[in-house]
Amino acid sequence: MSELTLVLQKFGSDRELLAEHLLPLVYDELRRLAAARMAREAAGHTLQPTALVHEAWLRLAPHDGTRTWQNRVHFYRAAAQAMRRILIDRARQKSSLKREGGWQRLDIADLDLAAVSPNDHLLLIDESLQRLEREDPEAAEVVMLKFFTGLSNKEAARTLGVSESTVERRWAFAKVCLFQMIRAAEAAPGDTR
């Protein structure tokens, strides 16, 4: 049993004790995962890995004494989900700000109608991932661990308790599914199913 699992079981939902004992155990790993994820963000993003980790910790830490994790795997899955939600929420916010801005005249000849902003692309990925979660939750979990937290195949396999070849197979399947879903959504805007 890992030290992390022991701390999770010992301190359960006690926010102060978890912050004191759990955060030092997971901070470096969460920071590494956040840095790997943020390295793939578009140029000009304002969220830094440290801020992503801190915001994820605020979402993960128990607020009412009810949140507990069974083990290391459960904790890192929750962390991946928290980071995903933070990135998606920020992309939605930026996308809505873009649309709510002041009106200005544009020459239609200067517009690239096929251009998709990085935030819109992330939202499209998230919508497709939600669909994949309904159709194949195991493949979607691999995507979350690899795409949103930057785990390698080996790390994802260890986290999920499966073989590396299983992760590779699920990753290959998920990429094809997501590609098809995204391509279909881009071909028919507004019809994300």
C-alpha positions in Angstrom: 0.0 0.0 0.0 1.4 3.4 -1.0 2.2 6.2 1.5 -0.5 8.3 -0.2 -3.1 5.6 0.3 -2.2 5.3 3.9 -2.5 9.1 4.4 -5.9 9.1 2.6 -7.2 6.3 4.8 -5.8 7.7 8.0 -7.0 11.3 7.7 -10.1 10.8 5.5 -12.0 14.0 5.2 -10.2 16.1 7.8 -9.3 19.1 5.6 -6.5 20.5 7.8 -4.8 17.2 8.4 -5.0 16.3 4.7 -3.5 19.7 3.8 -0.7 19.1 6.2 0.0 15.5 5.3 -1.4 14.9 1.8 -0.4 18.0 -0.1 3.4 17.6 0.5 3.1 14.0 -0.9 1.2 14.9 -4.1 2.2 18.5 -4.8 5.3 17.8 -6.9 3.5 15.1 -8.9 0.5 17.4 -9.5 2.8 20.3 -10.4 4.6 18.0 -12.9 1.3 16.9 -14.4 0.0 20.4 -14.6 3.3 21.6 -16.3 3.0 18.9 -18.8 -0.6 19.8 -19.6 0.1 23.5 -19.7 3.0 23.0 -22.1 0.4 22.0 -24.7 -1.7 25.1 -24.3 -1.8 27.8 -26.9 0.7 30.6 -26.7 -0.6 33.5 -24.6 -2.5 31.4 -22.0 -2.5 33.0 -18.6 -2.9 30.1 -16.3 0.4 28.7 -14.9 1.0 25.2 -13.7 1.3 26.3 -10.1 -2.0 28.2 -10.3 -3.7 25.1 -11.9 -2.4 22.9 -9.0 -3.6 25.3 -6.4 -7.0 25.7 -8.0 -7.3 21.9 -8.4 -6.4 21.4 -4.7 -9.1 23.9 -3.7 -11.6 21.8 -5.6 -10.2 18.5 -4.3 -9.9 19.4 -0.6 -12.9 18.4 1.5 -15.0 21.4 2.4 -17.7 19.8 4.5 -16.0 16.8 5.9 -17.6 14.3 3.5 -15.1 14.0 0.7 -12.7 11.0 0.9 -10.6 9.0 -1.5 -10.1 5.3 -1.2 -6.6 5.2 -2.6 -3.9 6.7 -4.8 -5.8 5.8 -8.0 -9.0 7.4 -6.8 -7.2 10.6 -5.8 -5.4 11.0 -9.1 -8.5 10.3 -11.1 -10.2 13.1 -9.1 -7.2 15.4 -9.7 -7.4 14.7 -13.5 -11.1 15.5 -13.4 -10.5 18.7 -11.4 -7.8 19.9 -13.8 -10.0 19.1 -16.8 -12.9 21.1 -15.3 -10.7 24.1 -14.6 -9.3 24.2 -18.1 -12.7 23.7 -19.7 -14.3 26.4 -17.5 -11.5 28.9 -18.4 -11.9 28.0 -22.1 -15.7 28.6 -21.8 -15.1 31.9 -20.0 -12.6 33.1 -22.7 -14.9 32.0 -25.5 -17.9 33.8 -24.0 -15.9 37.0 -23.4 -14.8 36.9 -27.1 -18.5 36.7 -28.2 -19.7 39.4 -25.7 -17.1 42.0 -26.8 -17.9 45.3 -28.3 -19.1 45.5 -31.9 -16.8 46.6 -34.6 -16.8 46.6 -38.4 -14.9 43.8 -40.1 -14.1 43.4 -43.7 -15.4 39.9 -44.6 -12.5 39.4 -46.9 -10.1 39.5 -43.9 -12.0 36.8 -42.0 -10.8 33.2 -41.9 -14.1 31.4 -41.3 -12.4 28.0 -40.9 -10.2 29.2 -38.0 -11.1 27.7 -34.7 -9.7 29.4 -31.5 -7.7 27.2 -29.1 -10.5 27.7 -26.5 -13.2 26.7 -28.9 -11.1 23.6 -29.9 -10.7 22.7 -26.2 -14.5 23.0 -25.8 -15.1 20.8 -28.8 -12.7 18.2 -27.4 -14.5 18.3 -24.1 -17.9 17.8 -25.7 -16.5 14.9 -27.7 -14.9 13.5 -24.5 -18.3 13.7 -22.7 -19.8 11.6 -25.5 -17.0 9.1 -25.3 -17.5 8.8 -21.5 -21.0 7.7 -22.2 -20.0 5.3 -25.0 -16.7 3.9 -23.6 -15.8 5.1 -20.0 -12.6 3.2 -19.9 -11.2 4.8 -23.1 -12.3 8.2 -21.9 -10.5 7.7 -18.6 -7.3 7.0 -20.5 -7.8 10.3 -22.5 -8.3 12.2 -19.2 -5.1 10.8 -17.7 -3.0 11.3 -20.8 -4.4 14.5 -22.3 -5.5 16.5 -19.2 -2.8 15.4 -16.8 0.0 14.4 -19.2 0.6 10.9 -17.8 2.7 8.5 -19.9 1.2 5.1 -21.0 3.2 3.5 -18.2 1.9 6.0 -15.5 -1.6 5.7 -16.8 -1.4 1.9 -16.7 -0.1 2.0 -13.1 -2.9 4.5 -12.1 -5.6 2.4 -13.7 -4.2 -0.9 -12.6 -4.1 -2.3 -16.1 -1.3 -3.3 -18.5 0.5 -0.8 -20.6 -0.7 -2.5 -23.8 -4.3 -2.1 -22.6 -3.7 1.7 -22.2 -2.1 1.8 -25.6 -5.1 0.0 -27.1 -7.7 2.2 -25.3 -5.7 5.4 -26.3 -5.6 4.4 -30.0 -9.3 3.6 -29.9 -10.2 6.9 -28.1 -8.1 9.0 -30.5 -9.9 7.6 -33.5 -13.3 8.0 -31.9 -12.6 11.6 -30.8 -11.2 12.5 -34.2 -14.3 11.2 -35.9 -16.6 13.0 -33.4 -14.6 16.3 -33.7 -14.6 16.1 -37.5 -18.3 15.4 -37.5 -19.0 18.4 -35.1 -16.8 20.7 -37.2 -18.7 19.6 -40.4 -22.1 20.3 -38.8 -21.7 23.2 -36.3 -24.3 23.2 -33.5 -24.9 19.4 -33.9 -22.6 17.9 -31.2 -25.2 15.3 -30.3 
